[in-house]
Amino acid sequence: MIEFRWGSATDVGRVRQANQDQLLVAAPVFVVADGMGGHNGGEVAAAVAVDEMAKVDTVASVDDLIEAVQQANREIVDRSKLEPELRGMGTTLVALVGMMVGDSQRLGIANVGDSRLYRVADDGLVQVTEDHTLVEALVRDGRLTAEDALTHPQRNIVTRALGIDEKVLVDTWELGPVAGDRYLLCSDGLFGELSGDEIQDVLARVEDPNEAAIELVTEAVEAGGRDNVTVLVVDVVDAGDVDDEIPDDRIISIHKAVPDSVLRLEPPPETGPSDPHPDEIEVDRTIEKPPFVTWRLGLFVAAVLIVLAVLLSSVVAYARSSYFVGTDQDQVVIYRGRPGGVLWFDPTVEEPVVLSVSELDDEDLPDVIAGVQFDDLDDARTYAAALSERASTDEP
């Protein structure tokens, strides 16, 4: 079995009233969760997530790890349905888990949101996970530079979180363990205040993982402490018997979550061995013209049209079956539809809320900008009323 040594620290910071970060140390399971949802909602979501991950026993594959995260997501969703005041709560999650995959020792990593996992390498700090944020998506699309992303006003808006939908997209990695490796799990309160070089300096200089975690949190708070800060430093002390060769970057495989529809390609006939990871996929687009139209073709076309009609009706029903509280320029409004729209069905304003964006509570602002979704209009109105009440309470 892999032997670990670890240390952790967390702090509310200088601005927040409560610490909505949660961490779990239950070797071989290590988790950091950063709650969101305003007031106690985020704290509850993060607590539920780590409580569920604490139940993880044996992990034999990244599929087991994904199922554990999905179970945590289901528990948060169910809790928010039972307690309307917690509607809209969610949490990020990043996990490092020791796994036994067949006869091989492995490290499993799972990530949802913008909490991160780094590996300390000879050439510096390597970010293993990928942020699920609005600005990161813009950077990947080439519409925003990495430098601009650091100061973008919407840099804290996440595109994935536990507790928002019945099923969450989870990215996972399978790594080879190497004795002497050091890993860092943290909430965005750390890297939002300290640069990669500053983080690397502490991790390389301070040998004891607990002391390193405490120093990182202390430096982040002293640098501004604008958010909760949580740090978990995990060292691989003994990797066990490793028979196979571990890549320099430690990554055995990467499993990126994708939408429900997956393109499956059937390989063409081959005369030689196939490449399991081809650099390019060639698709044969030639179509042999049939000699004449048959009744079977007519039935097939009719069946396809019926299926398309059913799918279109389902899309329309899905696109219009939800409500969310969002913004329309500088005004808070209730929309009918889904944030961002579905295909060509954009959300429409159902009714305005007598509340401007500038009046929102600071903790509510990111959620409202992203759009807080509800199944029915009454729940959306209840949430909007709560926003107005908190805004009036915050008035001097």
N, C-alpha and C positions, 0 to 999 in steps of 0.2 A: 504493500500500500504506500501511497505517496505520503510523506511526512511534511507537515507545514509548521511554520512559526509565523505569528501574526501580531499585529497591534492596531488599535483603532482610536479615533477621537472624533468628537462632534461638538459643534457650538452653534448657538442661535444667531450669532453675528451681532452687528451693531444697529440694525434697522428693524428686523422682524420682531414681532411680539411673541412668537412661538416657534419652536423648532419642529418643522414638518418633515425633517429627514429621519429615516430609520435605518439601522444597520443590523445585520445578522452575522454572528460568528458561531457556527456550529459545524466545525470541521468534519467532513471536507466540503461544507457548503458555506460560502461567503457572499453576502448580498448587501448592496446599498440601494435604498429607495428614496426618492425625492418627491414628496407629496405635493399636490396642487388642488385647488378648488376653493380657496378662501377660508379663513378662520379655521375651524377644526376639521373641515372636510378632507384636506390634504393629509393631515396627520393621521386620520382614520384610515384612509386608503393605503398609505405607506405601511401602517401597522398591520393591516390585514394581509398585505403582500408578504411581509417578512414572516408573519405567523404561518402562512401557508407554505412558504419555502422552508421553514423550519421542520415541516413534516416530511421533507424529502429524505428518503432512506438510501436506497441503492439506485445509482444512475448508471445504466449500461450503454447509453447512447445519447446523442443530442436530442433525439426524439423524446426520450424520457424527460430531458431537461425542458424542452418546449412544452410538454404536457403539464409539467409542474407550474410553469409560468401561466399557461392557459387556465389552470385551476385557480390560481391566485386571482387572475382577471375575473373569472366567474364569481368568485366570492365577493369581490368589490362591487361588481354590477348588481348582484343580489342584495347586498347591503344597502346600496343607494336606492333600490326599489322599495325596500322596507322602511327606509327613513328619508322622506322627501327633503328634509333639510340638508341632506348630504348629496342631493342631486348635483351632478356636474363634477364630483370629486374624481380624482385620478392620481396616478403616481408613475414616475419613471422607475425603471429597475435595471440594475446590472448585477450579474451573478458570475462567480467563479466556483466551479464544482470539480472535485476529484472524481474521475470515472474509471471504471474497469470495462473497457470495450473488448470483448473476447478475452484474449490473454494479455492485452496490452494496457498499460497505465496511460490515462489521458487526462487532460484538463478540458472541461467544457465551459464555454462562456456563452451567456445569454444577455441580450440587450434590447430594451425598449425605451425610447426617449433619449434624453441628452446626458444622463449620468454616464460616466466613462470608465473604461478599464485600460490602463497603460501597462506596458512591460518595460522594465529598465534594461536597455541594451548597451553594448560597448560603445556605440556611436551616439548615444543619447536616449531620450524618452520616446518610445514608440506607442502611438495610440492604436490599440487593436480594434476597438469598437468604432462604429460610425454613428454620429449624432443624427437623430431623427428630429430635425428642426427645420423651420421655414427657411432660414438663411443658408443652412447647409444644402438644402435642395436647390436654392438659387445658385450657390457656388458650384454644385455639380453640373447644373445646366449651363454654366458659363455666364449667367446674368449678374453675378456679383463676385468680386474678388475676395480672397481669403482675408485680406487686410481690412476691406470695408465691412466684412461680416463681423469683425471684432467690436465695431461700434454701431452696428445697425440697430435702430430703435426696436425692432421686432426680433432680436437675436434670441430671446428667451421663449419664443412661441414654439412649442413642440408639435410635431405632426403625428406622433404615436404616443400613447400612454395606456396603462392598464386602467380599466374601469369605464372606458368611454363606449365601447361596443361589446357585443356578446363574444366576439372573437378578436384577438389582438394579433398583429403581425410581429413575430419574434425573429430576430437575427441571431444566429448561433455560430460559434467557431469551435473546432476541435484542435487542441494544441498538444504537442508532445512535451511532457515535463522534463525539465533539466535541473538538476541540483544546483543551487546557487542563484537561480532566477528569482527576481523580485517583481511582484505585480502590485499595482495600485488601483483600487476602486474608489471612486469619489463622486460627489454631487457637483453640480455646476458652480456652487459657491466657492470651490477651490480654484478651478482653472479660469473662473471669471475674474479673479483677483491676482493670481500669480501666473507668470509666463511659464512656458515649458522648461526653459533653462533654470528658472528659480526652483521649480518642482524637482527637476533632475538633480540640482545641486544638493538639496536636502536628502533625497533618496540615496545618492551616491556617498554622501558624507556621514550620515547617521546610520550606524550598523543595526542598532536595536529597532525592530519594526514599530514597537509601541512609542518609543521616543521620536522616531521619524514622523509617525502620524500626528503626535501632539505638536511637534514643531511646525508641520505643514499647516495645521488648523490655526495655530497661533499667528503665523505669518499672514495667512489669508485674512484673518480678522483685523490685524494691524494694518493691512493694506487697504482696508475699506469695510470689509465685513457687511456688504450690502445684501447678502443672502445667508441662509443657513449653510454651514460648512460641515461636511462629513467626509472622513478619510478612513480607508481600511487598507493597510499595507500587509501583504501576504508574501512570505518567502517560502520557496521550495527547498526544504532541507535535505530530503532524500527522495529521489524519483523512483526508487525500487529498481527492479531488473528491467532494463530497456534493451530489447534485442534488435529492434529495427532502428534505422538511422533517422534522427530528428532533424528536420530542416533548420537552417540558420535562423529563420524567422519564427520557428516553432509551430507554424500553422500546418496542420495535416489536411484540414478541409474547412471550407466556409459554406454556410447554409443561409442564404439571404431569403427572407420572406418575400413572397410575391402575391399579387391579387389572386382571387379565387380561380380565375381562368388561367390555365397554363398551356403553353404551346408545346405539343408533343410531336417530334419529328421522327418519322420512320426512316431508317437509313436505307439508301439505295443498295441494290445488289453490288457485292464487292468480290473481287478476286483475291484480295490480300487481307491482312489483319486490319481491323478498324482502329482509329484513334479515338480513345474515350474522351479526350478533351480537345477537339479540333479547334484550330484558330479561326477557321471560317466554315460556314455551312453553305453548301451550294444546293439550291432548290431547283429541281427540274420543272419548268413552267410550260413545257410543250404539252398540248392537248390534242389528242387524236379526234378528228371530227367524226361523229357518228354518221352512218350512211343514211339514216332517216330517224324521225322522231317516233318513238314507240309509246304505247299506253303506259308502260312502266315509268317512262320518263315523266309523263304527265302527272301520274300519281305522286312521283317523287317531288316534283315542283310544287304541287298542291300541299303536300305534307310540310315542305320547307316553309311555304308561305304561312301556314297555320302556326307553325312553331315560332316564326318571326313575330306574328301578330300577338301570340301569347307572351313572348318575351318583351315586346314593346309595352303591352298592357302592364306587365309586372314592373318594368322600369318606371313607368308613369306612376303606378301606385306607390312604389318605393320612394320615388323622388318627392311625392306630395304627402307622405304619411307621417311626416315629422315636423317639429317646430324647433326653432332655436332662437336664443337671445343673442343678438349681435349688434353691429353698429352700421349706421347709414350716415356717412360723413361724420358730423360731430354729435349725432343723436343716437341714443340707445333705442332699438326697435325689436319687435318680435317678428321673425320671419316664418313663413311656411315653406318647408322644403328642407334641404340639407346643406350645411356649410360647404361653399364651393360649388354647389350644384351637382347634378348627376347627368352626365352626357350633355345634351343641349337643354335640359330642364333646369333653369336657374331658379333660386329661391325668390319668393315675392314677399313684400312687406305685408304682414297680416294686420298689425296695429302698432302705433308708436308707443313709446314709454316716456312719461314725463320726466326725463332724466338725460342730461348731456354726458358725453364721454368724459369731459373734464371733471365732472362731479363724482365719478366712480371711485370707490375705495381702491387703493393701490393694489391690494391683493386680488381684487376682482377684475381689474383692467385687462391682464393678459388673457383670462378665460373668455371675457366678453368679446375681445378682438378676435379670438379664435372661433367663437361661436359655441355656446353651451346648449346642447341638444336635448330635446324632450319628446316623449311619445305623444303627448296631447297638449292642447292649448292652455288648459287650466294650470298644468304644472309649470309651463313657461311663464304664465302670469304670476304665479306664486313666487317663482324665482326672481322675476323682475321687481315685484313688490319688495322682496328681501334686499335687492340691490339698492332700491330707493331708500329703504329704511337705514341701511348701513351708511349710505351717502349722507343722509340727513344727520345721522349720529356723529359722523366725522366732521361736520361743519363746526367752525370755531364759534 
